[in-house]
Amino acid sequence: MNKNSEFFQFYFRQQKLTQDDRGYNIWKSETRIQPCPANKSAVLLCDVWDKHPFRGAVERLEAIIPRMNAVIAAAREKGAAIIHAPSDTMDYYANSPARQRIFTLPVIDPPAEIEHEDPLLPFDARENGSDTGEIEGNRNWTRQNPGIDIDEDLDVISDRGEEVYSFLEHREIEWLLIMGVHTSMCILHRSFAIKQMVRWGVNIALIRDLTDSIYNPALPPYISHEEGTQLAIGFIEKFWCPSLQSTDLTRQDLEVSG
């Protein structure tokens, strides 16, 4: 490691089932500090599409797009790898240098999967969770949201877990950080997302302030959409991986000698 390398300091939050002093089962939130060299970190944008069939999903995503773009710019400047993963749009990026870059690496196959418990989500996801009245969720996206900048000289584009895994191994990435949508669906279930990466032994964490859920307050447990998103984040912290704030990527650099 080079002297004065740029580091991130991640404040990882997870929840642990324990007992209080009276012997009652409780979930306890714990935070641990994890330094990581910036050039051993990667940020992945999950399904940050240009369109979505649900109006509410579009409006909530548009509200955080500027912050997403600022965070990846800061992370990229410090040396982190940026992975754009807008599923089902690879034809659009067929001639993109960022898409082609991932093909230049020799393939490293993922390892055998680690067994991991897979509890049910804590809320009802019927009707695809639209809170703005849409019933059908037909695909209407064609590319990543244009509000997210792609650095064609540095970034990579992929929607395949095996490609992402191989890239992470070649770059010797220690922590993969995921932002985007939706916390209760693609963030968990895509081949490049939380569940699969955990099963392949990849250190992954959710950027919890740059995500949104698909949840309809008209369905159990009958809470607000924001509470539904927090419920999904808490579910991930309990059963899958830690979360962190985007400010962990934008705060003043730490200087670490080595």
C-alpha positions as CSV (number, residue, x, y, z in Angstrom):
1,M,0.0,0.0,0.0
2,N,1.4,3.4,-0.9
3,K,1.9,6.0,1.8
4,N,-0.8,8.6,2.0
5,S,-3.3,6.5,0.0
6,E,-6.8,7.9,-0.1
7,F,-9.1,6.0,2.2
8,F,-12.8,5.9,2.8
9,Q,-14.1,5.4,6.4
10,F,-17.3,3.5,6.3
11,Y,-19.8,3.6,9.2
12,F,-21.5,0.3,8.7
13,R,-24.8,-0.3,10.4
14,Q,-26.3,-3.7,11.0
15,Q,-29.0,-5.1,13.3
16,K,-28.5,-8.1,15.6
17,L,-31.1,-10.2,17.4
18,T,-30.1,-10.3,21.0
19,Q,-31.7,-10.1,24.5
20,D,-32.2,-7.1,26.8
21,D,-31.3,-7.2,30.5
22,R,-34.7,-8.7,31.2
23,G,-34.2,-11.6,28.8
24,Y,-36.5,-10.3,26.1
25,N,-35.6,-10.7,22.4
26,I,-34.8,-7.4,20.7
27,W,-33.2,-6.2,17.6
28,K,-30.2,-4.0,18.4
29,S,-28.6,-1.6,15.9
30,E,-24.8,-1.7,15.9
31,T,-22.3,0.5,14.0
32,R,-18.8,-0.4,13.2
33,I,-16.1,1.7,11.5
34,Q,-14.4,0.1,8.5
35,P,-11.6,1.9,6.7
36,C,-11.0,0.9,3.1
37,P,-8.6,2.2,0.4
38,A,-10.6,4.1,-2.2
39,N,-9.1,2.1,-5.0
40,K,-10.2,-1.1,-3.4
41,S,-13.9,0.1,-3.3
42,A,-16.6,-0.1,-6.0
43,V,-19.9,1.7,-6.3
44,L,-22.7,-0.1,-8.3
45,L,-25.8,1.7,-9.5
46,C,-28.7,-0.8,-9.7
47,D,-31.5,-0.2,-12.2
48,V,-31.3,3.6,-12.2
49,W,-33.4,3.7,-15.4
50,D,-34.6,6.5,-17.5
51,K,-38.2,5.4,-17.1
52,H,-40.4,3.2,-14.9
53,P,-44.0,2.2,-15.3
54,F,-44.9,3.5,-11.8
55,R,-45.2,7.3,-11.5
56,G,-44.3,7.3,-7.8
57,A,-41.1,5.3,-8.5
58,V,-40.1,7.8,-11.2
59,E,-40.7,10.9,-9.0
60,R,-38.8,9.5,-6.0
61,L,-35.8,8.4,-8.1
62,E,-35.6,11.8,-9.9
63,A,-35.4,13.5,-6.5
64,I,-32.2,11.6,-5.6
65,I,-30.5,11.5,-9.0
66,P,-28.5,14.7,-8.4
67,R,-27.1,13.3,-5.2
68,M,-26.4,9.9,-6.7
69,N,-24.4,11.6,-9.5
70,A,-22.5,13.8,-7.0
71,V,-21.6,10.8,-4.9
72,I,-20.3,8.7,-7.7
73,A,-18.3,11.7,-9.0
74,A,-16.6,12.1,-5.6
75,A,-16.0,8.3,-5.3
76,R,-14.5,8.2,-8.8
77,E,-12.3,11.1,-8.1
78,K,-10.8,9.3,-5.1
79,G,-10.2,6.2,-7.1
80,A,-13.2,4.0,-6.5
81,A,-14.5,1.9,-9.4
82,I,-18.0,2.8,-10.8
83,I,-20.2,0.1,-12.1
84,H,-23.4,1.1,-14.0
85,A,-26.0,-1.8,-13.9
86,P,-29.2,-0.7,-15.7
87,S,-30.7,-4.1,-16.3
88,D,-32.2,-5.1,-19.7
89,T,-30.5,-2.1,-21.5
90,M,-27.2,-3.6,-22.7
91,D,-28.2,-3.3,-26.4
92,Y,-28.2,0.5,-25.9
93,Y,-24.6,0.4,-24.6
94,A,-23.3,-2.1,-27.2
95,N,-20.8,0.4,-28.6
96,S,-19.9,2.1,-25.3
97,P,-16.2,1.9,-24.2
98,A,-17.5,1.4,-20.6
99,R,-19.4,-1.6,-21.7
100,Q,-16.6,-3.0,-23.8
101,R,-14.1,-2.5,-21.0
102,I,-15.6,-5.3,-18.9
103,F,-15.0,-7.7,-21.8
104,T,-11.3,-7.1,-22.0
105,L,-10.7,-8.9,-18.7
106,P,-10.1,-12.7,-18.6
107,V,-13.1,-14.4,-17.0
108,I,-12.9,-15.4,-13.3
109,D,-15.7,-17.7,-12.5
110,P,-17.6,-17.2,-9.2
111,P,-17.0,-19.7,-6.4
112,A,-19.5,-22.2,-5.1
113,E,-22.4,-20.4,-3.4
114,I,-22.4,-20.1,0.4
115,E,-25.6,-21.2,2.0
116,H,-27.6,-18.3,3.5
117,E,-31.0,-18.1,5.1
118,D,-33.5,-16.3,3.0
119,P,-36.4,-15.0,5.1
120,L,-39.5,-13.4,3.5
121,L,-39.8,-9.7,3.1
122,P,-41.6,-7.9,6.0
123,F,-44.4,-6.5,3.8
124,D,-46.9,-7.4,1.2
125,A,-45.5,-7.0,-2.4
126,R,-48.6,-7.8,-4.4
127,E,-49.5,-5.6,-7.4
128,N,-45.8,-5.0,-7.7
129,G,-46.1,-2.4,-5.0
130,S,-47.3,0.6,-6.9
131,D,-48.5,3.4,-4.7
132,T,-49.8,5.6,-7.6
133,G,-52.5,3.3,-8.9
134,E,-50.7,1.4,-11.7
135,I,-51.5,-2.3,-11.9
136,E,-49.2,-3.5,-14.7
137,G,-45.5,-3.1,-14.5
138,N,-44.6,-3.5,-18.1
139,R,-41.1,-2.6,-19.1
140,N,-40.7,0.9,-20.6
141,W,-37.1,1.7,-19.8
142,T,-34.4,1.8,-22.5
143,R,-31.2,3.1,-20.7
144,Q,-29.8,4.5,-17.5
145,N,-31.1,7.8,-16.3
146,P,-29.3,10.5,-18.3
147,G,-28.8,12.4,-15.0
148,I,-26.1,9.9,-14.1
149,D,-22.8,10.6,-15.8
150,I,-20.8,7.7,-17.3
151,D,-17.1,8.2,-17.5
152,E,-16.3,6.2,-20.7
153,D,-12.6,6.2,-19.8
154,L,-12.9,4.7,-16.3
155,D,-16.4,3.2,-15.6
156,V,-17.8,-0.2,-16.6
157,I,-21.4,-1.2,-17.6
158,S,-22.9,-4.6,-17.0
159,D,-26.1,-6.3,-15.9
160,R,-24.7,-9.7,-15.4
161,G,-23.5,-10.9,-12.0
162,E,-20.7,-13.1,-13.4
163,E,-19.2,-10.2,-15.3
164,V,-19.4,-7.9,-12.2
165,Y,-17.9,-10.6,-10.0
166,S,-15.0,-11.1,-12.5
167,F,-14.4,-7.3,-12.6
168,L,-14.3,-7.1,-8.8
169,E,-11.8,-9.9,-8.6
170,H,-9.5,-8.3,-11.2
171,R,-9.6,-5.0,-9.4
172,E,-9.1,-6.7,-6.0
173,I,-12.1,-4.9,-4.6
174,E,-12.6,-5.2,-0.9
175,W,-16.1,-3.5,-0.6
176,L,-18.9,-3.3,-3.1
177,L,-21.4,-0.5,-2.3
178,I,-24.8,-0.6,-4.0
179,M,-27.3,2.2,-4.5
180,G,-30.4,2.5,-6.7
181,V,-33.7,0.8,-6.9
182,H,-35.6,-0.9,-5.6
183,T,-34.6,-2.0,-2.1
184,S,-37.3,-4.6,-1.8
185,M,-36.7,-6.1,-5.3
186,C,-33.8,-5.6,-7.7
187,I,-31.4,-4.4,-5.0
188,L,-31.8,-7.8,-3.4
189,H,-32.5,-10.1,-6.3
190,R,-30.5,-9.1,-9.4
191,S,-27.6,-11.4,-10.3
192,F,-25.2,-8.5,-9.5
193,A,-27.0,-7.5,-6.3
194,I,-27.0,-8.2,-2.6
195,K,-28.2,-11.8,-2.3
196,Q,-26.0,-13.2,-5.0
197,M,-22.9,-11.3,-4.0
198,V,-23.4,-12.4,-0.4
199,R,-23.7,-16.0,-1.6
200,W,-20.4,-15.6,-3.6
201,G,-18.6,-14.2,-0.5
202,V,-18.4,-10.6,-1.7
203,N,-18.3,-7.9,0.9
204,I,-21.3,-5.7,0.0
205,A,-23.2,-2.9,1.7
206,L,-26.3,-0.8,0.8
207,I,-26.1,3.0,0.5
208,R,-29.3,3.5,2.5
209,D,-30.0,7.1,1.7
210,L,-29.8,6.6,-2.1
211,T,-32.4,3.9,-2.6
212,D,-36.2,3.5,-2.7
213,S,-38.6,0.6,-2.2
214,I,-41.6,-0.7,-4.2
215,Y,-44.3,-0.7,-1.5
216,N,-48.0,0.2,-1.6
217,P,-49.3,1.6,1.7
218,A,-52.7,0.1,0.9
219,L,-51.3,-3.3,1.7
220,P,-50.0,-4.9,4.9
221,P,-48.5,-3.7,7.2
222,Y,-50.3,-0.5,6.2
223,I,-47.6,2.1,6.8
224,S,-46.3,5.0,4.8
225,H,-44.1,4.5,1.7
226,E,-41.1,6.0,3.5
227,E,-41.7,3.6,6.5
228,G,-41.9,0.8,4.0
229,T,-38.5,1.8,2.6
230,Q,-37.0,1.9,6.1
231,L,-38.5,-1.5,6.8
232,A,-36.8,-2.9,3.7
233,I,-33.5,-1.3,4.7
234,G,-33.9,-2.8,8.2
235,F,-34.6,-6.2,6.7
236,I,-31.4,-6.0,4.7
237,E,-29.4,-4.9,7.8
238,K,-30.8,-7.8,9.8
239,F,-30.4,-10.7,7.3
240,W,-28.1,-9.8,4.5
241,C,-25.5,-7.0,4.8
242,P,-24.7,-3.7,6.5
243,S,-25.7,-0.3,5.3
244,L,-24.0,3.1,5.2
245,Q,-24.7,6.7,4.4
246,S,-23.6,8.3,1.1
247,T,-21.7,10.9,3.2
248,D,-19.1,8.1,3.9
249,L,-18.0,8.5,0.3
250,T,-18.0,12.3,0.2
251,R,-16.6,13.4,3.5
252,Q,-13.0,14.7,3.8
253,D,-10.4,12.1,2.9
254,L,-8.5,10.2,5.6
255,E,-4.8,10.0,5.3
256,V,-3.5,6.6,6.2
257,S,0.2,5.7,6.2
258,G,1.3,2.2,5.4
